[in-house]
Structure formats: C-alpha cells, structure tokens
Amino acid sequence: MASIAQAIRMALHYGEENLGVKDIFGQDVGAPLGGVFTATQGLKTAWNSPLDERGIIGVAMGIAMTGDRCVAEIQFADYIFNTIDLLKIAGNTLWCTNGQVPLPMVVMTPVGAGIFGSVYHSHSFDAWASRLPGWKIVMPSNPLDAYGLMLAAIQDPNPVLYLKSKALMRHKGDELIPGEPADEKELKAMIDKPVQNSAGWKPRWPDLEEYIVPIGKGKITRSGDQITVVTYSRMVHLCDEAADKLREEGISVEVIDLRSIYPYDWEMIKSSIEKTGRVLFVNEDTEVTNFGEHLAYRATQELFYQLMARPRVLAGKNLPGIGLHPNLEKNSVPQLHDIETAIREVVAEVP
C-alpha cells in the first residue's frame, strides 16, 4: 500500500500527464530532494524556488491568472503566515473580477504536530485557513483520499489549500489507489528514489487512473448511535481507535472524517447528530477561535432541540507554541486518552 507521500506524488504525476499541471514548485520541491517528505520526487514539472514564501504564492497567483494550472508548496505551514495578505487576495480575485479571473491553483503545505518539531515545525493552519473566503480547504487522513482530493483540487477552478499532516506522511492505508501495484516493494522500486546510486534515476510510474474525492464530502469511518465525533486529518486515526476501544465498553461512537473543512459536509454532520443526540468536535489546532467552535455553534443553532448534551470541542491548548520535549507536545494537542475521556463525559451528560 502507498504512503500518503507516495499517494500525493502519484496524484501530481497524474496531474502532469492528464490534468494540465505545468508547474509544481516550492523550496526543495524539485531535484535532488523532491520535497522534505519526498512528495514531489521524480516529477517532470517540479522545480526549486528561492526561500521566499511570498514569492511562491505570488508566482502561483500569476500562473493561475494566465489560466494555467499549478501546484505550489510552502515547505511547512509554520512559514505560511507571512503570506496571509496574498492568500486573501487570491481568495477574493474571482469575486472582485465578477467571475472573470478564476485561480486554478493548489497550495499544499504540511501542518500540525506529531513529529516533535517544536515551536517552528508544529503549527496547525486549519482555523486560519477557514477564515480565508474564496479558498477551498482539504485535509486528507489516508493515502486514497490524499490521491483523490489532490486530483479534485487540481481540477477545481478555485484556489485550494491542501493541508497534509506532517505526522501522516508515512502513513499507509488499507485501500489501493487505482493503478497502484499491490506489492509495496514493487511500488517503492518504481517511484522511490534510491538512497544510494541514484545518479540518472527516473521513476517508472504505474498506470494510474482517475479517482476523485469530491471536495466537501465527508466519510463515516465508524458507525454508532450514542455520540457523533467530527474530526479530520491526523485526529481521525485517534478517534477511530477511541471508538473501537469504547465499543468494547458498550459505548457506540460514530466518527466522521470531514476530509474537507471548507466546504464541509454539514448534511452528514446534521444527520448523524439527529441520530445520536450528542456531538464532539476534535482537532489539534488551538482551542480559541477554533474551526470546531464554528461547527459547535452551528450545531447549537440548528439542532438545539435534537441535542441531549451540549456540543463539545476538544482541541489544542491555546499556547504560543509547542515545546520540543515529547511531554510538552503530548500535553499541547489531543491524545487518545483525552478523546476517550471527552467521549465518556459527553455520553454521561444527562439532558
């Protein structure tokens, strides 16, 4: 099975060959590195930019304004904050031009904690991203979705932020990407640059097929009827694990992987809450002005009389940064035991 990094690489190759992608660029995106997480290794249109986040976003906007499709990468989301004004302009360009200038650009960047990267390599960006009108924001949790969401993002006429979890880049799924060989070693030999004797190396791409995950469509990863847990990206795996463990205790948990945080699948969330009567929103961004707070507000406004307990948000602590020591990181963002505890508390709450 492919890892998420390999899935993204294969999706970008498919985009080069079939969807009109002419430029894939960013710091260390081209040869010889192919990206910090090797997600752009071996791609024929990949090239290295200067260490200039504003330049990367500005160039992507210019390419997109000509009608060409591009994928730009900010090496880590921790360094995207000095581009906020440009991201805002990219998001409102279609609106400001009365529909005359679409921006078919994808900006991908690794987000979140989980790699013990300390203050400068542990930021989340989803809450900030959700406040950029005009952008679509996707956050895959597994390789197949990573592939399908990238193809959807490339084809979209709007600017799309593709937020990939740092901690999940080596994560392998349990579903094959269409065209992917079933043997992991065969795939590795085909598309992974060898560590030694790599001079002259070129990838041998599988015969990949189109697979689209619609932006704005969530997925139920665990079915249940006592509480709804809404999450995305890395937290999906912890929430699934918590649901499996609590099921043994007689607590039935439904887990929704949003996959896209804007637009998001409100109909799926609403239907699940109407069934369970309880909801917990989980993510690792900081808890103040968290995207989960918006969802909790909407659940309260629209589903107040169906709720049997107050909606809860479990998120990262509102700290200036995440410390290097594992204990500091683990106490800064939700862990498995935090999710289990929150679920138990919501289920136990009496109407």
C-alpha positions in Angstrom: 0.0 0.0 0.0 1.2 3.5 -0.8 2.0 6.0 1.9 0.4 9.4 1.8 3.6 10.9 0.5 3.6 8.4 -2.3 -0.1 9.0 -3.0 0.4 12.7 -3.3 3.4 12.1 -5.7 1.3 9.8 -7.9 -1.6 12.3 -7.9 0.8 15.1 -9.0 2.2 12.8 -11.7 -1.4 12.1 -12.9 -2.0 15.9 -12.9 1.1 16.5 -15.0 0.1 13.9 -17.6 -3.7 14.3 -17.7 -4.9 17.5 -16.0 -2.8 20.2 -17.4 -0.5 20.8 -14.5 2.5 22.7 -15.9 4.4 23.8 -12.7 5.0 22.2 -9.3 7.3 24.3 -7.3 8.5 25.5 -3.9 11.5 25.3 -1.6 13.4 21.9 -2.3 10.4 20.7 -4.3 12.5 19.8 -7.4 15.6 17.6 -7.8 17.5 16.4 -6.0 15.4 16.4 -2.8 11.8 16.2 -4.2 10.4 17.8 -1.1 11.1 17.4 2.6 8.7 14.4 2.7 9.6 13.3 -0.9 6.1 14.0 -2.1 7.4 15.7 -5.3 10.2 13.3 -6.1 10.7 12.4 -9.8 8.0 14.8 -11.1 9.0 16.3 -14.5 7.5 19.8 -13.9 8.9 20.2 -10.4 11.3 23.0 -9.7 13.0 24.7 -6.8 12.1 28.2 -5.8 14.1 30.6 -3.6 13.4 30.5 0.1 10.6 33.1 -0.3 7.1 32.1 0.8 5.6 35.4 -0.5 7.3 34.8 -3.8 6.0 31.3 -4.1 2.4 32.4 -3.5 2.8 35.4 -5.8 4.1 33.3 -8.7 1.3 30.7 -8.2 -1.2 33.5 -8.4 0.4 34.8 -11.6 0.5 31.4 -13.2 -3.2 30.8 -12.3 -4.3 34.2 -13.6 -3.0 33.2 -17.1 -5.2 30.1 -16.9 -2.5 27.6 -16.4 -2.7 25.1 -13.5 0.0 24.9 -10.9 0.7 23.3 -7.5 2.9 25.3 -5.1 4.2 24.1 -1.8 5.1 26.0 1.3 7.7 23.7 3.0 6.0 23.9 6.4 2.7 25.7 7.4 4.7 27.3 10.2 6.1 29.7 7.5 2.9 30.5 5.6 1.8 33.2 7.9 3.7 36.0 6.2 1.6 35.3 3.0 -1.8 35.9 4.6 -2.5 39.1 2.7 -1.7 37.3 -0.6 -3.8 34.4 0.3 -6.7 36.8 1.0 -6.2 38.4 -2.4 -6.1 35.0 -4.1 -9.4 34.1 -2.4 -11.2 37.2 -3.4 -9.9 37.6 -7.0 -12.8 35.7 -8.7 -15.3 37.7 -6.7 -13.6 41.0 -7.3 -13.4 40.4 -11.1 -17.1 39.4 -11.3 -16.2 35.9 -12.2 -13.7 36.8 -15.0 -10.5 35.7 -13.4 -10.6 32.2 -11.8 -7.5 31.0 -10.0 -6.9 27.2 -10.6 -4.0 27.0 -8.1 -3.3 24.5 -5.4 -1.1 25.4 -2.4 -0.1 22.4 -0.3 1.7 22.6 3.0 2.4 20.2 5.8 0.5 21.0 9.0 0.2 20.1 12.6 2.2 18.4 15.3 3.1 14.7 15.8 6.8 14.9 14.6 8.1 16.6 17.7 9.2 19.6 15.7 9.0 22.2 18.5 7.9 25.8 18.0 8.8 26.2 14.4 7.5 22.9 12.9 4.3 22.1 14.8 1.8 24.7 13.8 -1.7 23.9 12.6 -3.3 26.1 10.0 -6.9 24.9 9.6 -8.5 27.6 11.7 -6.6 30.3 9.9 -7.5 28.7 6.5 -11.2 28.6 7.3 -11.2 32.4 7.6 -9.9 32.9 4.0 -13.1 33.3 2.0 -12.8 32.1 -1.6 -10.5 29.2 -0.8 -11.4 25.5 -0.5 -9.5 23.6 2.2 -8.9 19.9 2.1 -7.2 17.7 4.8 -6.8 14.0 3.9 -6.3 11.3 6.6 -5.3 8.4 4.3 -3.5 7.7 1.0 -6.6 7.0 -1.1 -8.2 10.3 0.0 -4.9 12.1 -0.4 -4.8 11.0 -4.1 -8.5 11.7 -4.7 -8.5 15.1 -3.0 -5.4 16.2 -4.9 -7.0 15.4 -8.3 -10.1 17.2 -7.2 -8.1 20.2 -6.1 -6.1 20.4 -9.3 -9.3 20.3 -11.4 -11.1 23.0 -9.3 -11.3 26.5 -10.8 -10.9 27.9 -7.3 -7.8 28.2 -5.2 -7.4 25.2 -3.0 -5.4 24.8 0.2 -4.2 21.2 0.5 -3.2 20.7 4.2 -1.3 17.5 4.7 -0.5 16.2 8.1 3.3 16.1 8.9 2.7 13.1 11.1 0.8 11.1 8.5 3.2 11.5 5.5 4.5 7.9 6.0 1.1 6.5 7.0 -0.1 3.7 4.8 -3.8 3.0 4.1 -5.8 -0.2 3.6 -7.2 0.6 0.1 -5.2 0.6 -3.2 -5.1 3.7 -5.3 -6.5 2.8 -8.8 -3.5 1.6 -10.8 -1.2 1.1 -7.8 0.6 -2.2 -7.7 -0.5 -4.3 -4.7 3.1 -5.1 -3.7 4.6 -2.3 -1.6 8.1 -3.3 -2.6 7.2 -3.1 -6.2 5.8 0.4 -5.8 8.8 1.5 -3.9 11.2 0.2 -6.6 9.1 2.0 -9.2 8.7 5.5 -7.8 11.0 6.0 -4.8 14.4 7.4 -5.5 17.1 5.1 -4.1 19.2 6.4 -1.3 22.4 5.2 -2.9 23.5 5.1 -6.5 20.7 7.4 -7.6 22.6 9.2 -10.4 20.4 9.2 -13.5 17.4 7.7 -11.6 14.0 8.2 -13.2 10.7 6.9 -11.8 8.7 4.2 -13.6 5.1 5.4 -12.9 2.2 2.9 -12.5 -0.6 3.1 -15.0 -2.6 5.3 -12.7 -6.3 6.0 -13.1 -8.5 9.0 -12.2 -10.1 8.8 -8.8 -11.9 11.9 -7.4 -12.9 12.6 -3.8 -15.4 15.4 -4.1 -14.4 18.5 -2.1 -17.0 19.0 0.6 -18.0 15.3 1.0 -17.2 13.6 4.3 -16.9 10.0 5.2 -18.2 7.9 8.1 -15.3 5.9 9.4 -17.1 4.3 12.3 -20.8 3.8 12.7 -22.5 4.4 16.0 -25.7 5.7 17.7 -24.7 7.3 21.0 -22.4 10.1 20.1 -21.1 11.7 16.9 -17.3 12.6 16.7 -16.4 15.0 13.9 -12.8 15.3 13.0 -10.2 15.3 10.2 -6.6 14.6 9.2 -4.4 13.0 11.9 -7.1 13.0 14.6 -9.3 10.6 12.5 -7.0 7.7 13.5 -7.1 8.6 17.2 -10.9 9.0 17.1 -11.3 5.7 15.3 -9.1 4.0 17.9 -11.1 5.5 20.7 -14.3 4.4 19.1 -13.1 0.8 18.7 -11.9 0.8 22.4 -15.1 2.3 23.8 -17.3 -0.1 21.8 -15.9 -2.8 24.0 -17.3 -0.9 26.9 -20.7 -0.6 25.3 -20.4 3.0 24.1 -21.4 3.3 20.4 -19.4 6.1 18.7 -20.0 7.4 15.1 -16.8 9.0 13.7 -17.0 11.4 10.7 -13.9 12.3 8.7 -14.7 15.6 7.2 -11.9 15.4 4.6 -12.7 19.0 3.6 -13.1 21.7 6.2 -14.4 24.2 3.6 -16.8 23.5 2.1 -17.7 20.9 4.8 -20.4 18.2 4.8 -23.0 19.7 7.0 -25.7 17.3 5.9 -23.6 14.4 7.1 -22.9 16.1 10.4 -26.5 17.1 10.8 -27.9 13.6 10.0 -25.5 12.0 12.5 -26.3 14.4 15.3 -30.0 13.9 14.8 -29.4 10.2 15.2 -27.1 10.3 18.2 -28.1 13.5 20.0 -24.6 14.2 21.1 -21.5 15.6 19.4 -17.8 16.1 20.0 -15.6 18.1 17.6 -11.9 17.1 17.6 -8.9 18.7 16.0 -5.4 19.7 17.0 -5.5 23.5 16.2 -5.5 25.8 19.2 -8.9 25.9 21.1 -9.5 29.7 20.9 -11.3 30.7 17.6 -11.0 27.1 16.6 -12.9 25.8 13.5 -14.6 23.3 15.7 -16.1 26.2 17.6 -17.9 27.2 14.4 -19.3 23.7 14.0 -20.4 23.6 17.6 -22.1 27.0 17.2 -23.9 25.8 14.1 -25.0 22.5 15.8 -26.4 24.5 18.7 -28.2 27.0 16.5 -29.8 24.4 14.1 -30.1 21.3 16.2 -30.7 22.6 19.7 -33.9 20.6 20.2 -32.3 17.4 19.0 -29.3 17.6 21.3 -29.2 15.6 24.6 -25.9 17.2 25.7 -24.0 20.4 25.0 -21.7 20.2 22.0 -18.1 19.9 23.0 -14.8 20.9 21.3 -11.6 19.1 22.0 -8.6 20.9 20.5 -5.0 22.0 21.2 -4.3 24.2 24.1 -4.1 27.9 23.4 -0.3 28.2 23.7 2.2 30.4 21.8 3.9 27.2 20.6 4.5 23.6 21.2 7.6 22.6 23.1 10.3 20.2 21.9 10.1 17.6 24.7 7.6 14.8 23.9 5.7 15.5 27.2 5.2 19.2 26.2 3.8 18.2 22.8 1.6 15.5 24.1 0.1 17.9 26.6 -0.5 20.5 24.0 -2.6 18.6 21.5 -5.3 16.0 22.0 -4.1 12.4 22.7 -6.0 9.1 22.7 -6.8 9.3 26.4 -8.1 12.9 26.0 -10.5 11.8 23.3 -11.7 8.8 25.3 -12.3 10.9 28.4 -14.2 13.6 26.4 -16.5 11.0 24.7 -17.3 9.4 28.1 -18.1 12.8 29.6 -20.5 13.7 26.7 -22.2 10.4 26.7 -22.7 10.5 30.5 -24.2 14.0 30.5 -27.8 13.9 31.4 -30.3 16.0 29.5 
